[in-house]
């Protein structure tokens, strides 16, 4: 602003300040390109900072847009041309405005800590809880004869709050619900901004019909024409074995699959189990082969001294045959990727009843594999639900190529607005929000731009944008 002030003063004095005008022109041009890059492609490089992001970023022709603006002599439509057009991004932008207004109005009150709050309770803290839920839109604002009483209406408000925060929906304010209630509105605003940044990293066209997995929500969503038509509960990678962010196409599915157990799982999970129980392999229908070659010789488990097996000398391949105990269940959905990540069924059905479902080694287990298979095969001339179920019940291994491969996007959303306009928040299970927030804060410090050649005055311009498509990502 000092430079602009100097120019205005010079103009008022009718002095010639061509150097300052040139500097202003450079700064404004630099600002345009920085703002345009950040709005269209993001402020932070997603391929750095251990974000585990493996999707090619979009790229806008900023020079062409800039030339169009200059020729039209108008900034109208500038932001719209650069920002993502995804409904998910635009809805989050509306949520950002809503929560910013809550902050301007004084935020929400902190709910006093209690062991538990539930229907039938009375106390002054109940009125604080009621105010908190009214401010966030979880409870309608209405007069109440006794605001200190926990009634049915308040219980419904607590349930709505729990549902949109991924908590157990029981209408009781326990420790987890209380902690979520007392997250400051500033933190929720930050959470919204972080997820808007992720939207900028995505290509504009995700596919008219696609599958989207939100690992932070433990859900697989089938999306048609930008609307979620079905949600299926999912199990995702553990904190130490997180599911990566990637986009591919589901090209085929396998009924009654074999499970060729990955090296790390075999080494870290299977071998310790064998050492505890010599019958572990036959009891779980797991066979062992000499190596990973297609025609490798099968070996009897008793021929190997398991006590001597280490990471250095382990060269065997474990394969679990199709069975009721097969870890992949009845159906496996394949999409090529360098991580060997895929969707699959599981015999551990009870895990889907858990609220937080981080139990896998990176792959994604889904609750309704037959329904998903039927959906993917709906245009296949040789398959219908009846034939699919019969093929699964045959217990025979079979591969089916999809007539129309479908996009699958495995993403990480900790804040989003659903089809009903409800803002949802989820726990940062992999710490990616924390790392992204640190990276964004680092970007707030811009490099200095010298004013003139010898002047001691300094002005600031935006950061030079990083390369859009690093060579190490394919």
N, C-alpha and C positions, 0 to 999 in steps of 0.2 A: 504493500500500500504506500510505502514511502516513495517509491519510484513514481507512482501515479500522482501523488501529491506534488512531487517536484515538477512534473510535466505540467500540471494544472497551474502551478505558480509561475512557471516559465511562460506559459501561454498568456497568463494575465499580465505579465510584464513585457509581453511581445518580444521575448528573446528567443534565439534560435537554439533548439535542443535536439538536433538530429540524432546524436548519439544515444540520448535517453529514449527517443522514440523508437530507434532500432532495437534497443534493449527490451523495451516493452513489447515490441512485435515478436521478438524471439521468445520471451517469456510466455506470451499468450499462445503462441504456436506450440511451444513445449507443453503447456498446460492442457491444450486441446488433445494432443496425442497421448499424454499420460492419462488424462481422464477417460478418453475414449478406449484406451487399452484396458484400463482397470475395470471399466463398466462392461466391456464386451468379453474380456478374457480372464478377468480377475486380477487382484492386487498381488497375490502370492503365487509362486510357482508350485503347482500341485505335485510335481515330480521330485520335490526336495522335502526336507523336514520330516521324512519317515511317515508320510500320509498314506502310504500303501495304495496310491492312486495309479491305475493303469488304463486310463481311457484317454484317447487323443483329444486334445483341446480344440475348440473352434478357433477360427481365425478370421477376423474382419479386415477388409481393405480400408484402413483408416485414411490413407492418402486419397483414395477415390471419394470417400465420404467428405473429406475436408475440401476437396476441389468442388464437389457438388454444392456444399454450403457457401463457398466463396462465390460461385457463379450465380446462386439463387439469392445471395445477400440476405439470408435468413437462417436462424437457428431452429426454426419450427421443425419438429420431428427428429431433431438431433438425438435426443435421449432414446426415443423409441427405436431409432434405427440401430442403436448400439446395444441396448440392454437385451438380455434373454427374453424370449417371448413365451417361455414355458408358463403355463398356468400356475405351476407350483411356485415359480419365482415371483410372479405378479401377486399371488395371494399372500406370500410372505411379506412382500412390500406393504400390503395393506395391514398385515398384522404388526409390522414395525411401526406404522403410524398409530395404530391403536395403543400399543404398549408405550410408545413415546408420549402419548397424551396422558396415560395413567401416571407416568413419571412427572409430567408437568403439573398434574393436579395434586401431587403430594404423595405418590406411590401408594402402597397398601400397608396396613398395620402388621406388626409382627404378632403372631398368635402365641399366647403364653404357653410354655411347656407344661404338659400334663401327662400322666402315665397313659391315659386314654380318654377320648371323648366320643360319646355315642348317644343314640337316641334315648331320651329320658333324663339326661343329665341337666343340671341347672347350675348357673354361676355367671359371674360377670365376663369370664373368658369366652362364654358362648356368644355373647354379643360381638366380641372382637372377631371370632371365627366367622360370624354372619357377615360382618362388614367386609372382611377379607374376600369372601366368595362373591359378594355383590360387586365389588370393584373389578374383579377379574371376569365377571359375566357368567359365573357358574351358578349364581342364585339370583332370581328376579328381585328387584328392589320393591319392597312392599311394606306397609305398616304391619306391625305385629303386636299383639296384646302383651306378650311377654318375650322380649328379645333375648332374655337370658335363658330361655328354655330350648333344648335340642329336640325339635319336632320332626315330623315326617318330611316337611319341605326342606329343612336344613339337611337332613340325611340324603335326600335326592341331590342337593347341591354338592355334597361331599362326594357322592358317587360320580357325578359328572366330572368333578375335578380329578378324581382318581383315574377315571377312564382315559382322559386326555393327557395324563402324565404317565401312563403305562404302569399304574400301580394296581394292586389287588383291589377290586371293586367290591367293598363290603359296607361302605357308608360309615365306617368307624375311623376316627382320627387317631391312628397309632403313630409310632415314631417315624416311619417312612413318609406317611402322608403329612405329618407335621413339618418334617424337614423340607418337603416339596413346597408346602404352603409358605414357608419362610425364606425361600430363595428370593433375593431382592429383585425388583422389577428391572434394575439395571443389568443384572446377570441374564435375565430372559431376553432383554433387548440385544445383548451381546450374542446370545445363542442364535437369535433370528438372523443377525448380520453374518455370522459364521456360515450358516446354511445357505444364505443368499450368495455368499462367495462361492460355495461349492456348485451352485446352479450355473455360475458363470464359466465353470470349467467343463461343462457338458456340451456336446453338440446339440444344435437346435432340434434336429429331427431324431427322436428316439424310436420312431416307428408308430404307424397308426394303430397297430396292435402289438403289444409287447408285454413281457414279463418283467416286473421290477421287484427285486428283493431289497428290503430295508433291514440291514443287519442290526441297526440300533433298536428297531421295533420288533425284531424276530418275526417278520411277516413276509410272505410272498404275495404280491398283488398282480392280478391279471388286469391289464389296462387296455381299453378300447376307446378310441376317439377322446383321449385325455381324461377318461373317467374310469375309476376303479370298479370293475364288475364283480370281482370276487377276491377275498382275502383268505389266505391259508396260513395257519401258524407254522413257524419254522424254528429250527434249532441251528445256531451258527457257531463259529469258531470261538474257542476259549480266548481269554486275554493273552495267553502266551502263544496261542496259535490262531491269530485273528484271520477272519475271512477278508481277502483283499477286495478292493474296488475295481471292477472291470466290466466291460461290455463285450458280448459276443453273440452268436446265434446258436440256439438249440437246433441241432441238425438231426439227431436220432435219439431214440430211447431204447433201452434194453430191458426186456422182461426176464425175471428170475436170473439176475446177473451173478456172475462170478465176482468175487472181490479179490483183486490182486493187491495185497496189503502193502501200502507205501513203506519205503525203507525206514523212515523215522518212526512210524507207528509200530512196525515190526520190532525195531530195536528197542524203543522206549516202553512199549506196552505189552507186546506179545511175548518176547523172550523172558522178561521178568515173570510173566504168568506161567510159562513153561517150567521155569526153575522152581516155582512153588508147587506146581501140579504137573507131573509127567504125562498125565492123560489129557492135558488141556487141548492139544491139537485135535485128536480124534473126537473128543467130546464136543468140539465146536466146528466139526466138519472142515477143518483146515488141513490142507495138504502142503507138503514142502517139496520144492524143486531145486535142482542143483544150481541154477542161475536164472537169468531173465530172458534167455533165448526162447524162441517159440517152441522148439522141440526139446526143451530141457528135460533131463531124466528126473523122474520122481524118486525121492529118497524116503526110506522109513525113518520116522522120528527118532527111534532108538539107536540109529546108526550115528548119531551126532552127540558129542559130549558138550552139552549146553553150558556147562560151567566154564568152558574155555572160550565161549563166543564173546567177541568184543566188536566194537565199531570197525576196527581195522580188518578183521578177518571174516566179517559177516557178508557173504555173497549170495545167500539163498533167497528164494522167492516163496513167500507164503501165499496160498490161494484158498479162499473160503468158497466152497461149492454152494450152489443154490439150496436153500433150506429155510425153515422157519426162523432159525437163529442167525441167518446171514445178516451181517451188519448193514448191508445196503438194502435189505428188505426185498420187496417184490419188483420194484421198478427203479431204473437209473436213467437220468436225463443228461445227455452229453452235449457239451459245447467246447470246442477246442480252446485251450489256454495253457500257458506255460506253467501254471501252478497245479495242474491236474485237479482243479476244483470242478465239482459237478453237483447236481441235485439228486437226492435219492430218498427212498423210503427208509424206515428203520423199525426193528422189532421192539424198540424201547418206547412204546406208545405213552407210557406214564409221564415221560419228560415234557410232553406238550401241555400238561396241566400246570407246569411251573410258570410263574410270571416272567422271570429272567431266564432265558434259555441259551446260555453259552456253554455248550457241552461237547461240541465237535472238535475235530482237528483241522478245521478250515472249510470242509465241505458243508453243504446245506441240506439238512434233513427236513422233509416236509410232511405235514400231517395227512394230506389227502392226495397221495400219488396217483391213484386210479382216476380221480376227478381231473387232475391236471393232464394226465395222459389222454384221457377222453377228449379234453378240450383241444390239445395239440393235434389230435388225429381227426378232428371233426370234418376236415376237408379231404381226408384220405379215402379213396374209393373202396379199399378192401377192409376197412376197419370201422367197427361201431362198438358201443359199450359192451354189448353181449359177447362179441367175439374177443374183446380185450380181456374181460373177466375169465372167459374160458381158457385163453392162452396163459394167463397168470396162474390159474388153478392147475394147469398141466404140469407145473414145476419144471418145464423145459426152458432152457435158455434160448432167447430169440431177440434179434436186433431188428428194429423197424426204423426205416428212414422216413423223415417227415417230408410230405409233399411240398410244404411251404415252411422252410426254416424260419424261426421267429426270434426276434431280438430279445436278449435277456440282459438286464442292467442290474448289477449287484452294487448297491449304493449305501451311503451312510448318512441318514438324515436324523438329526436329533431335534429338529424343529420343522414342522410343516403344517399346512392348513388343508384339511380334508375336503371331500366333496360337499359336505354340509356347512362349510365355512368355519369349522371349529379348529382353533390353533392347538396343536399337540406338541408336547415336549417329551424327550426321552433322556435317560442317563447316558453320559459319554462313556460307554463301556470300554472303548479301546483307547481313550485319552486323545483322540484326534482333535476334538474341539480345543482342548487345552493347548496342544501344539500349534494349531492354526491360529489361535488367539495370540500366542507369543509371536508368531511370524508376522501377523498383521500389525501388532504393536511396534515391531522392529521397523516396519515400513513407514511408520509415521514420521520418522526423521528423514528429511529430504536433503540432498546434497546442495551445497552453496553455489550460487551463481554470482560472479563478480559483476558489479555495476561499473561499467566503464573500464578503462585500461589501468589507471593509476589510483582510482578512488578507493577510499577505505570503507565505503558503504558496501554492504553485501545484501543480496536478495536471494530468495529461495525459489527453486523450480521443483517440479515433481520428479520422481525417480525415472530413470531410463528403463523401459520395460524389458524383462528378460526374454530370451528366445522362446517362441511359442511352442515349438515342437522339438524337444531335445532328441538327440540321435539315439540315446539308449532306450527309448521307448518305441516299440513297434506297434 
